[in-house]
Amino acid sequence: MGKRRRDIPEINAGSMADIAFLLLVFFLVTTTMDIPTGLQVALPPISETPPENSQQKKREVLEVLVNSADLLLVEGDVMSIDKLKQKCKDHLTNEGRDPSLASSSTKAIVSLKNDRGTSYKMYVQVYNELTAAYNEVRDEYSMRTYGKNYSDLSPEREENKIKEVKSKYPKKLSEAEPVNIGVK
């Protein structure tokens, strides 16, 4: 007898394209796209009245510069990032004691200026330190006045306390457009 040739059964691949398409749709629908949002900064409200004279007294403004080499300069002097928060707090809480710092907490301004070459990481570190200084000063004042941290005040029940703390220590953080400061 002759050898019988066995036929190998074929796999039906007709539905493979449908399965691949369904998997593709499934992954597209269930995947989330993480969009970087950047820093959340509240802008001041629009005012109909013209601003006061923009020439502030030098004493009221704490100048913070970050150059292209990520070197931090505060009032023209090199400073490490870990000392920035305390310097800012001293400026905000001076109340006229030191003639080189702000005369009052309501007049104190912090001016942040970056070089175009400043790294984003350094910018965020400096911004976080300045924001932390404002938060700590507000917390300390709120604790002395109300026995409770500012960050723990309830917006629904203690709105007047929050307004009072904000009016005592308004967040006046000025950011100038980046320029070429260079390396000093």
Backbone as JSON Lines, residues from 0, in Angstrom:
{"i":0,"aa":"M","n":[0.81,-1.17,0.0],"ca":[0.0,0.0,0.0],"c":[0.86,1.24,0.0]}
{"i":1,"aa":"G","n":[0.35,2.21,-0.6],"ca":[1.07,3.45,-0.68],"c":[0.93,4.28,0.6]}
{"i":2,"aa":"K","n":[1.9,5.09,0.77],"ca":[1.84,5.94,1.96],"c":[0.77,6.99,1.77]}
{"i":3,"aa":"R","n":[0.08,7.17,2.82],"ca":[-0.97,8.16,2.77],"c":[-0.44,9.5,3.31]}
{"i":4,"aa":"R","n":[-0.67,10.46,2.57],"ca":[-0.19,11.78,2.98],"c":[-1.21,12.4,3.92]}
{"i":5,"aa":"R","n":[-0.7,12.84,5.05],"ca":[-1.6,13.48,6.02],"c":[-1.72,14.96,5.7]}
{"i":6,"aa":"D","n":[-2.9,15.43,5.71],"ca":[-3.11,16.86,5.53],"c":[-3.04,17.53,6.9]}
{"i":7,"aa":"I","n":[-2.24,18.55,6.98],"ca":[-2.15,19.31,8.22],"c":[-3.27,20.34,8.21]}
{"i":8,"aa":"P","n":[-4.06,20.32,9.28],"ca":[-5.17,21.28,9.28],"c":[-4.66,22.71,9.37]}
{"i":9,"aa":"E","n":[-5.28,23.6,8.65],"ca":[-4.92,25.02,8.67],"c":[-5.63,25.73,9.81]}
{"i":10,"aa":"I","n":[-4.97,26.72,10.33],"ca":[-5.58,27.55,11.36],"c":[-6.28,28.7,10.64]}
{"i":11,"aa":"N","n":[-7.52,28.87,10.97],"ca":[-8.29,29.94,10.34],"c":[-7.84,31.28,10.92]}
{"i":12,"aa":"A","n":[-7.21,32.11,10.14],"ca":[-6.69,33.4,10.6],"c":[-7.6,34.55,10.2]}
{"i":13,"aa":"G","n":[-8.77,34.26,9.76],"ca":[-9.69,35.3,9.32],"c":[-10.1,36.24,10.44]}
{"i":14,"aa":"S","n":[-10.24,35.73,11.65],"ca":[-10.7,36.58,12.75],"c":[-9.54,37.25,13.49]}
{"i":15,"aa":"M","n":[-8.29,36.96,13.13],"ca":[-7.14,37.58,13.82],"c":[-7.14,39.09,13.67]}
{"i":16,"aa":"A","n":[-7.47,39.58,12.52],"ca":[-7.5,41.04,12.31],"c":[-8.57,41.67,13.19]}
{"i":17,"aa":"D","n":[-9.7,41.01,13.33],"ca":[-10.76,41.54,14.2],"c":[-10.32,41.58,15.66]}
{"i":18,"aa":"I","n":[-9.64,40.53,16.09],"ca":[-9.16,40.48,17.48],"c":[-8.11,41.56,17.71]}
{"i":19,"aa":"A","n":[-7.18,41.73,16.77],"ca":[-6.15,42.77,16.9],"c":[-6.79,44.15,16.96]}
{"i":20,"aa":"F","n":[-7.79,44.38,16.12],"ca":[-8.47,45.67,16.12],"c":[-9.18,45.91,17.45]}
{"i":21,"aa":"L","n":[-9.85,44.91,17.99],"ca":[-10.54,45.05,19.27],"c":[-9.55,45.32,20.41]}
{"i":22,"aa":"L","n":[-8.41,44.63,20.39],"ca":[-7.39,44.9,21.41],"c":[-6.85,46.32,21.3]}
{"i":23,"aa":"L","n":[-6.62,46.78,20.08],"ca":[-6.14,48.15,19.87],"c":[-7.14,49.16,20.41]}
{"i":24,"aa":"V","n":[-8.41,48.99,20.1],"ca":[-9.44,49.9,20.61],"c":[-9.51,49.84,22.13]}
{"i":25,"aa":"F","n":[-9.41,48.66,22.7],"ca":[-9.45,48.51,24.16],"c":[-8.33,49.3,24.82]}
{"i":26,"aa":"F","n":[-7.09,49.15,24.32],"ca":[-5.96,49.85,24.92],"c":[-6.03,51.36,24.7]}
{"i":27,"aa":"L","n":[-6.55,51.8,23.58],"ca":[-6.69,53.23,23.34],"c":[-7.72,53.84,24.3]}
{"i":28,"aa":"V","n":[-8.8,53.11,24.56],"ca":[-9.85,53.63,25.43],"c":[-9.42,53.63,26.89]}
{"i":29,"aa":"T","n":[-8.68,52.62,27.31],"ca":[-8.34,52.5,28.74],"c":[-7.06,53.21,29.13]}
{"i":30,"aa":"T","n":[-6.26,53.64,28.18],"ca":[-5.0,54.32,28.49],"c":[-5.26,55.8,28.76]}
{"i":31,"aa":"T","n":[-4.63,56.32,29.81],"ca":[-4.75,57.75,30.11],"c":[-3.48,58.45,29.65]}
{"i":32,"aa":"M","n":[-3.65,59.63,29.16],"ca":[-2.53,60.44,28.73],"c":[-2.24,61.46,29.83]}
{"i":33,"aa":"D","n":[-1.03,61.44,30.36],"ca":[-0.65,62.38,31.41],"c":[-0.12,63.64,30.75]}
{"i":34,"aa":"I","n":[-0.87,64.71,30.91],"ca":[-0.49,65.99,30.32],"c":[0.14,66.85,31.41]}
{"i":35,"aa":"P","n":[1.4,67.3,31.23],"ca":[2.01,68.14,32.26],"c":[1.26,69.46,32.38]}
{"i":36,"aa":"T","n":[0.92,69.81,33.61],"ca":[0.13,71.01,33.82],"c":[0.96,72.21,34.23]}
{"i":37,"aa":"G","n":[2.2,72.01,34.65],"ca":[3.02,73.13,35.08],"c":[2.67,73.55,36.48]}
{"i":38,"aa":"L","n":[3.1,74.72,36.88],"ca":[2.83,75.23,38.22],"c":[1.48,75.92,38.26]}
{"i":39,"aa":"Q","n":[0.74,75.69,39.33],"ca":[-0.54,76.35,39.52],"c":[-0.29,77.66,40.27]}
{"i":40,"aa":"V","n":[-0.49,78.76,39.6],"ca":[-0.26,80.08,40.18],"c":[-1.53,80.9,40.04]}
{"i":41,"aa":"A","n":[-1.97,81.46,41.15],"ca":[-3.16,82.32,41.12],"c":[-2.73,83.73,40.74]}
{"i":42,"aa":"L","n":[-3.33,84.25,39.71],"ca":[-3.03,85.62,39.28],"c":[-3.9,86.59,40.06]}
{"i":43,"aa":"P","n":[-3.4,87.81,40.27],"ca":[-4.22,88.79,40.98],"c":[-5.43,89.18,40.14]}
{"i":44,"aa":"P","n":[-6.5,89.63,40.81],"ca":[-7.69,90.01,40.05],"c":[-7.43,91.26,39.21]}
{"i":45,"aa":"I","n":[-8.16,91.39,38.13],"ca":[-8.04,92.56,37.27],"c":[-8.64,93.76,37.99]}
{"i":46,"aa":"S","n":[-7.9,94.85,37.99],"ca":[-8.34,96.05,38.69],"c":[-8.59,97.16,37.68]}
{"i":47,"aa":"E","n":[-9.65,97.91,37.9],"ca":[-9.97,99.04,37.03],"c":[-9.12,100.27,37.36]}
{"i":48,"aa":"T","n":[-8.65,100.35,38.6],"ca":[-7.83,101.49,39.01],"c":[-6.39,101.27,38.57]}
{"i":49,"aa":"P","n":[-5.72,102.31,38.15],"ca":[-4.32,102.15,37.73],"c":[-3.45,101.78,38.92]}
{"i":50,"aa":"P","n":[-2.37,101.02,38.68],"ca":[-1.5,100.63,39.79],"c":[-0.77,101.83,40.37]}
{"i":51,"aa":"E","n":[-0.33,101.65,41.61],"ca":[0.45,102.71,42.26],"c":[1.76,102.87,41.51]}
{"i":52,"aa":"N","n":[2.52,103.86,41.89],"ca":[3.81,104.1,41.28],"c":[4.63,102.82,41.35]}
{"i":53,"aa":"S","n":[5.08,102.34,40.19],"ca":[5.77,101.06,40.14],"c":[7.18,101.12,40.73]}
{"i":54,"aa":"Q","n":[7.66,102.3,40.97],"ca":[8.98,102.42,41.58],"c":[8.86,102.22,43.08]}
{"i":55,"aa":"Q","n":[9.02,100.97,43.5],"ca":[8.96,100.64,44.92],"c":[10.28,101.04,45.57]}
{"i":56,"aa":"K","n":[10.2,101.27,46.86],"ca":[11.43,101.53,47.57],"c":[12.29,100.28,47.52]}
{"i":57,"aa":"K","n":[13.57,100.46,47.33],"ca":[14.5,99.34,47.25],"c":[14.39,98.44,48.47]}
{"i":58,"aa":"R","n":[14.13,99.03,49.59],"ca":[14.06,98.3,50.85],"c":[12.93,97.27,50.85]}
{"i":59,"aa":"E","n":[11.84,97.58,50.18],"ca":[10.66,96.71,50.22],"c":[10.79,95.47,49.33]}
{"i":60,"aa":"V","n":[11.75,95.48,48.4],"ca":[11.85,94.41,47.42],"c":[13.07,93.51,47.73]}
{"i":61,"aa":"L","n":[12.8,92.23,47.86],"ca":[13.87,91.23,48.0],"c":[14.12,90.66,46.62]}
{"i":62,"aa":"E","n":[15.29,90.95,46.04],"ca":[15.61,90.51,44.69],"c":[16.26,89.13,44.71]}
{"i":63,"aa":"V","n":[15.62,88.19,44.03],"ca":[16.13,86.83,43.91],"c":[16.39,86.57,42.44]}
{"i":64,"aa":"L","n":[17.65,86.3,42.1],"ca":[18.03,86.05,40.72],"c":[18.62,84.64,40.61]}
{"i":65,"aa":"V","n":[18.3,83.96,39.5],"ca":[18.9,82.67,39.21],"c":[19.52,82.78,37.83]}
{"i":66,"aa":"N","n":[20.85,82.61,37.75],"ca":[21.51,82.8,36.46],"c":[21.55,81.5,35.66]}
{"i":67,"aa":"S","n":[22.19,81.54,34.5],"ca":[22.19,80.39,33.59],"c":[22.97,79.21,34.14]}
{"i":68,"aa":"A","n":[23.84,79.43,35.12],"ca":[24.6,78.34,35.74],"c":[23.86,77.82,36.98]}
{"i":69,"aa":"D","n":[22.57,78.18,37.13],"ca":[21.75,77.8,38.29],"c":[22.35,78.3,39.6]}
{"i":70,"aa":"L","n":[23.02,79.43,39.55],"ca":[23.57,80.06,40.73],"c":[22.53,81.02,41.29]}
{"i":71,"aa":"L","n":[22.25,80.91,42.57],"ca":[21.23,81.73,43.22],"c":[21.87,82.99,43.8]}
{"i":72,"aa":"L","n":[21.32,84.13,43.4],"ca":[21.81,85.42,43.89],"c":[20.65,86.12,44.59]}
{"i":73,"aa":"V","n":[20.84,86.44,45.87],"ca":[19.83,87.15,46.64],"c":[20.43,88.5,47.03]}
{"i":74,"aa":"E","n":[19.79,89.55,46.56],"ca":[20.3,90.91,46.76],"c":[21.74,91.03,46.26]}
{"i":75,"aa":"G","n":[22.06,90.32,45.18],"ca":[23.38,90.4,44.58],"c":[24.42,89.49,45.18]}
{"i":76,"aa":"D","n":[24.12,88.82,46.28],"ca":[25.07,87.93,46.94],"c":[24.7,86.48,46.67]}
{"i":77,"aa":"V","n":[25.71,85.65,46.45],"ca":[25.48,84.23,46.21],"c":[24.93,83.61,47.49]}
{"i":78,"aa":"M","n":[23.9,82.76,47.32],"ca":[23.29,82.11,48.47],"c":[22.93,80.68,48.1]}
{"i":79,"aa":"S","n":[23.0,79.79,49.06],"ca":[22.58,78.41,48.8],"c":[21.06,78.33,48.94]}
{"i":80,"aa":"I","n":[20.49,77.35,48.26],"ca":[19.03,77.22,48.22],"c":[18.45,76.95,49.59]}
{"i":81,"aa":"D","n":[19.21,76.28,50.47],"ca":[18.68,75.95,51.79],"c":[18.58,77.17,52.72]}
{"i":82,"aa":"K","n":[19.2,78.28,52.37],"ca":[19.11,79.49,53.19],"c":[18.08,80.49,52.65]}
{"i":83,"aa":"L","n":[17.54,80.21,51.46],"ca":[16.62,81.14,50.8],"c":[15.33,81.33,51.59]}
{"i":84,"aa":"K","n":[14.76,80.26,52.08],"ca":[13.49,80.36,52.79],"c":[13.61,81.24,54.03]}
{"i":85,"aa":"Q","n":[14.69,81.07,54.8],"ca":[14.87,81.88,56.0],"c":[15.08,83.35,55.66]}
{"i":86,"aa":"K","n":[15.84,83.62,54.59],"ca":[16.06,85.0,54.15],"c":[14.73,85.65,53.77]}
{"i":87,"aa":"C","n":[13.9,84.91,53.06],"ca":[12.59,85.41,52.65],"c":[11.71,85.65,53.88]}
{"i":88,"aa":"K","n":[11.72,84.73,54.83],"ca":[10.93,84.89,56.05],"c":[11.39,86.12,56.84]}
{"i":89,"aa":"D","n":[12.71,86.33,56.92],"ca":[13.24,87.52,57.6],"c":[12.75,88.79,56.92]}
{"i":90,"aa":"H","n":[12.73,88.79,55.6],"ca":[12.27,89.95,54.84],"c":[10.78,90.22,55.11]}
{"i":91,"aa":"L","n":[9.98,89.17,55.14],"ca":[8.53,89.33,55.32],"c":[8.16,89.74,56.74]}
{"i":92,"aa":"T","n":[8.92,89.31,57.72],"ca":[8.56,89.56,59.13],"c":[9.4,90.66,59.77]}
{"i":93,"aa":"N","n":[10.13,91.42,59.01],"ca":[11.05,92.41,59.55],"c":[10.34,93.51,60.35]}
{"i":94,"aa":"E","n":[9.25,94.03,59.81],"ca":[8.48,95.12,60.45],"c":[9.36,96.32,60.84]}
{"i":95,"aa":"G","n":[10.3,96.67,59.99],"ca":[11.08,97.89,60.16],"c":[12.31,97.77,61.03]}
{"i":96,"aa":"R","n":[12.6,96.62,61.61],"ca":[13.76,96.49,62.51],"c":[15.09,96.61,61.76]}
{"i":97,"aa":"D","n":[15.24,95.89,60.68],"ca":[16.48,95.92,59.89],"c":[16.26,96.87,58.72]}
{"i":98,"aa":"P","n":[17.08,97.92,58.6],"ca":[16.86,98.9,57.52],"c":[17.11,98.35,56.12]}
{"i":99,"aa":"S","n":[17.72,97.18,56.0],"ca":[17.94,96.61,54.67],"c":[16.79,95.71,54.23]}
{"i":100,"aa":"L","n":[15.83,95.44,55.13],"ca":[14.69,94.59,54.8],"c":[13.4,95.4,54.8]}
{"i":101,"aa":"A","n":[12.3,94.77,54.44],"ca":[11.01,95.46,54.29],"c":[10.58,96.17,55.56]}
{"i":102,"aa":"S","n":[9.94,97.32,55.38],"ca":[9.49,98.11,56.53],"c":[8.24,97.53,57.16]}
{"i":103,"aa":"S","n":[7.44,96.79,56.4],"ca":[6.26,96.13,56.97],"c":[5.9,94.92,56.13]}
{"i":104,"aa":"S","n":[5.14,94.02,56.72],"ca":[4.77,92.79,56.01],"c":[3.83,93.07,54.84]}
{"i":105,"aa":"T","n":[3.05,94.13,54.93],"ca":[2.12,94.43,53.84],"c":[2.81,95.08,52.64]}
{"i":106,"aa":"K","n":[3.98,95.65,52.85],"ca":[4.71,96.29,51.76],"c":[5.78,95.38,51.16]}
{"i":107,"aa":"A","n":[6.1,94.28,51.83],"ca":[7.18,93.39,51.4],"c":[6.85,92.72,50.06]}
{"i":108,"aa":"I","n":[7.82,92.77,49.15],"ca":[7.69,92.16,47.83],"c":[8.91,91.27,47.6]}
{"i":109,"aa":"V","n":[8.68,90.11,47.01],"ca":[9.77,89.22,46.62],"c":[9.77,89.18,45.1]}
{"i":110,"aa":"S","n":[10.9,89.56,44.51],"ca":[11.03,89.61,43.05],"c":[11.91,88.45,42.59]}
{"i":111,"aa":"L","n":[11.34,87.58,41.77],"ca":[12.07,86.42,41.24],"c":[12.36,86.66,39.77]}
{"i":112,"aa":"K","n":[13.63,86.55,39.42],"ca":[14.04,86.76,38.03],"c":[14.98,85.62,37.64]}
{"i":113,"aa":"N","n":[14.72,85.04,36.48],"ca":[15.53,83.92,35.99],"c":[16.22,84.28,34.7]}
{"i":114,"aa":"D","n":[17.31,83.58,34.45],"ca":[17.99,83.67,33.18],"c":[17.31,82.72,32.22]}
{"i":115,"aa":"R","n":[17.4,82.98,30.94],"ca":[16.81,82.08,29.95],"c":[17.43,80.68,30.04]}
{"i":116,"aa":"G","n":[18.65,80.58,30.52],"ca":[19.34,79.3,30.62],"c":[19.14,78.58,31.93]}
{"i":117,"aa":"T","n":[18.35,79.15,32.84],"ca":[18.09,78.51,34.13],"c":[17.35,77.2,33.91]}
{"i":118,"aa":"S","n":[17.79,76.17,34.62],"ca":[17.11,74.88,34.47],"c":[15.74,74.95,35.15]}
{"i":119,"aa":"Y","n":[14.82,74.17,34.61],"ca":[13.46,74.13,35.18],"c":[13.49,73.6,36.6]}
{"i":120,"aa":"K","n":[14.35,72.64,36.86],"ca":[14.48,72.06,38.21],"c":[14.87,73.14,39.21]}
{"i":121,"aa":"M","n":[15.83,73.97,38.87],"ca":[16.28,75.03,39.79],"c":[15.17,76.07,39.98]}
{"i":122,"aa":"Y","n":[14.48,76.41,38.9],"ca":[13.38,77.36,38.99],"c":[12.32,76.85,39.98]}
{"i":123,"aa":"V","n":[11.95,75.58,39.84],"ca":[10.93,75.0,40.71],"c":[11.42,74.96,42.16]}
{"i":124,"aa":"Q","n":[12.69,74.63,42.39],"ca":[13.23,74.62,43.75],"c":[13.14,76.01,44.39]}
{"i":125,"aa":"V","n":[13.55,77.02,43.65],"ca":[13.52,78.4,44.18],"c":[12.08,78.83,44.44]}
{"i":126,"aa":"Y","n":[11.21,78.57,43.48],"ca":[9.8,78.94,43.63],"c":[9.18,78.24,44.84]}
{"i":127,"aa":"N","n":[9.5,76.96,45.03],"ca":[8.97,76.22,46.17],"c":[9.48,76.78,47.5]}
{"i":128,"aa":"E","n":[10.73,77.18,47.56],"ca":[11.28,77.75,48.79],"c":[10.6,79.08,49.12]}
{"i":129,"aa":"L","n":[10.37,79.9,48.11],"ca":[9.72,81.19,48.34],"c":[8.26,80.99,48.79]}
{"i":130,"aa":"T","n":[7.56,80.07,48.15],"ca":[6.19,79.77,48.53],"c":[6.14,79.18,49.94]}
{"i":131,"aa":"A","n":[7.1,78.32,50.27],"ca":[7.16,77.73,51.62],"c":[7.39,78.81,52.67]}
{"i":132,"aa":"A","n":[8.19,79.83,52.33],"ca":[8.42,80.93,53.27],"c":[7.12,81.67,53.57]}
{"i":133,"aa":"Y","n":[6.35,81.98,52.53],"ca":[5.05,82.62,52.73],"c":[4.13,81.74,53.58]}
{"i":134,"aa":"N","n":[4.08,80.45,53.27],"ca":[3.21,79.54,54.02],"c":[3.61,79.45,55.49]}
{"i":135,"aa":"E","n":[4.91,79.37,55.76],"ca":[5.37,79.27,57.15],"c":[5.09,80.55,57.92]}
{"i":136,"aa":"V","n":[5.31,81.69,57.29],"ca":[5.05,82.97,57.96],"c":[3.56,83.08,58.29]}
{"i":137,"aa":"R","n":[2.7,82.7,57.35],"ca":[1.26,82.73,57.6],"c":[0.87,81.74,58.69]}
{"i":138,"aa":"D","n":[1.47,80.54,58.67],"ca":[1.18,79.55,59.71],"c":[1.58,80.07,61.1]}
{"i":139,"aa":"E","n":[2.77,80.66,61.2],"ca":[3.24,81.18,62.49],"c":[2.33,82.29,63.0]}
{"i":140,"aa":"Y","n":[1.95,83.22,62.12],"ca":[1.07,84.31,62.53],"c":[-0.3,83.78,62.96]}
{"i":141,"aa":"S","n":[-0.83,82.85,62.19],"ca":[-2.13,82.27,62.51],"c":[-2.07,81.5,63.83]}
{"i":142,"aa":"M","n":[-0.98,80.81,64.09],"ca":[-0.83,80.07,65.35],"c":[-0.77,81.04,66.53]}
{"i":143,"aa":"R","n":[-0.04,82.14,66.38],"ca":[0.03,83.14,67.46],"c":[-1.32,83.8,67.69]}
{"i":144,"aa":"T","n":[-2.04,84.1,66.61],"ca":[-3.28,84.84,66.71],"c":[-4.47,83.96,67.05]}
{"i":145,"aa":"Y","n":[-4.58,82.81,66.41],"ca":[-5.78,81.98,66.55],"c":[-5.52,80.61,67.18]}
{"i":146,"aa":"G","n":[-4.25,80.29,67.44],"ca":[-3.93,78.99,68.02],"c":[-4.08,77.85,67.03]}
{"i":147,"aa":"K","n":[-4.06,78.16,65.75],"ca":[-4.27,77.17,64.71],"c":[-3.46,77.58,63.48]}
{"i":148,"aa":"N","n":[-2.82,76.61,62.81],"ca":[-2.06,76.91,61.59],"c":[-2.98,77.47,60.51]}
{"i":149,"aa":"Y","n":[-2.43,78.34,59.7],"ca":[-3.17,78.92,58.57],"c":[-3.66,77.83,57.63]}
{"i":150,"aa":"S","n":[-2.8,76.85,57.4],"ca":[-3.16,75.77,56.48],"c":[-4.27,74.88,57.03]}
{"i":151,"aa":"D","n":[-4.54,74.96,58.34],"ca":[-5.6,74.15,58.96],"c":[-6.93,74.91,59.09]}
{"i":152,"aa":"L","n":[-6.93,76.2,58.73],"ca":[-8.17,76.97,58.82],"c":[-9.16,76.5,57.77]}
{"i":153,"aa":"S","n":[-10.41,76.4,58.14],"ca":[-11.46,75.93,57.24],"c":[-11.99,77.11,56.4]}
{"i":154,"aa":"P","n":[-11.93,77.01,55.08],"ca":[-12.41,78.1,54.23],"c":[-13.91,78.39,54.42]}
{"i":155,"aa":"E","n":[-14.68,77.39,54.76],"ca":[-16.12,77.59,54.92],"c":[-16.46,78.29,56.24]}
{"i":156,"aa":"R","n":[-15.78,77.89,57.31],"ca":[-16.15,78.4,58.65],"c":[-15.27,79.53,59.15]}
{"i":157,"aa":"E","n":[-14.06,79.64,58.63],"ca":[-13.14,80.64,59.17],"c":[-12.62,81.58,58.08]}
{"i":158,"aa":"E","n":[-13.52,82.0,57.23],"ca":[-13.17,82.86,56.1],"c":[-12.57,84.19,56.57]}
{"i":159,"aa":"N","n":[-13.11,84.76,57.64],"ca":[-12.59,86.04,58.15],"c":[-11.16,85.9,58.66]}
{"i":160,"aa":"K","n":[-10.86,84.78,59.31],"ca":[-9.5,84.56,59.81],"c":[-8.52,84.41,58.65]}
{"i":161,"aa":"I","n":[-8.94,83.69,57.62],"ca":[-8.08,83.52,56.44],"c":[-7.81,84.86,55.78]}
{"i":162,"aa":"K","n":[-8.84,85.68,55.63],"ca":[-8.67,87.01,55.03],"c":[-7.73,87.87,55.87]}
{"i":163,"aa":"E","n":[-7.85,87.78,57.18],"ca":[-7.01,88.59,58.07],"c":[-5.54,88.17,57.95]}
{"i":164,"aa":"V","n":[-5.29,86.87,57.9],"ca":[-3.92,86.38,57.76],"c":[-3.35,86.79,56.4]}
{"i":165,"aa":"K","n":[-4.16,86.67,55.36],"ca":[-3.71,87.07,54.02],"c":[-3.47,88.58,53.93]}
{"i":166,"aa":"S","n":[-4.25,89.36,54.64],"ca":[-4.03,90.81,54.6],"c":[-2.78,91.2,55.4]}
{"i":167,"aa":"K","n":[-2.47,90.44,56.44],"ca":[-1.25,90.71,57.21],"c":[-0.01,90.32,56.42]}
{"i":168,"aa":"Y","n":[-0.07,89.17,55.73],"ca":[1.04,88.69,54.92],"c":[0.56,88.38,53.49]}
{"i":169,"aa":"P","n":[0.31,89.42,52.69],"ca":[-0.13,89.18,51.31],"c":[1.02,88.58,50.5]}
{"i":170,"aa":"K","n":[0.69,87.65,49.63],"ca":[1.72,87.0,48.81],"c":[2.01,87.89,47.61]}
{"i":171,"aa":"K","n":[3.08,88.65,47.74],"ca":[3.51,89.53,46.66],"c":[4.8,88.96,46.08]}
{"i":172,"aa":"L","n":[4.62,87.98,45.22],"ca":[5.74,87.31,44.57],"c":[5.73,87.73,43.11]}
{"i":173,"aa":"S","n":[6.66,88.59,42.76],"ca":[6.74,89.14,41.41],"c":[7.71,88.31,40.58]}
{"i":174,"aa":"E","n":[7.26,87.91,39.39],"ca":[8.13,87.16,38.49],"c":[8.34,87.98,37.22]}
{"i":175,"aa":"A","n":[9.6,88.27,36.97],"ca":[9.93,89.03,35.76],"c":[10.18,88.07,34.61]}
{"i":176,"aa":"E","n":[10.04,88.6,33.41],"ca":[10.31,87.79,32.22],"c":[11.78,87.37,32.22]}
{"i":177,"aa":"P","n":[12.07,86.11,31.88],"ca":[13.48,85.66,31.87],"c":[14.31,86.48,30.89]}
{"i":178,"aa":"V","n":[15.52,86.79,31.32],"ca":[16.48,87.52,30.5],"c":[17.82,86.8,30.58]}
{"i":179,"aa":"N","n":[18.8,87.3,29.89],"ca":[20.14,86.74,29.98],"c":[20.9,87.46,31.1]}
{"i":180,"aa":"I","n":[20.91,86.84,32.28],"ca":[21.6,87.43,33.42],"c":[23.08,87.11,33.33]}
{"i":181,"aa":"G","n":[23.38,85.9,32.88],"ca":[24.77,85.48,32.74],"c":[25.33,84.92,34.04]}
{"i":182,"aa":"V","n":[26.58,84.58,34.0],"ca":[27.26,84.01,35.17],"c":[28.09,85.1,35.81]}
{"i":183,"aa":"K","n":[27.93,85.24,37.14],"ca":[28.71,86.26,37.87],"c":[29.76,85.58,38.7]}
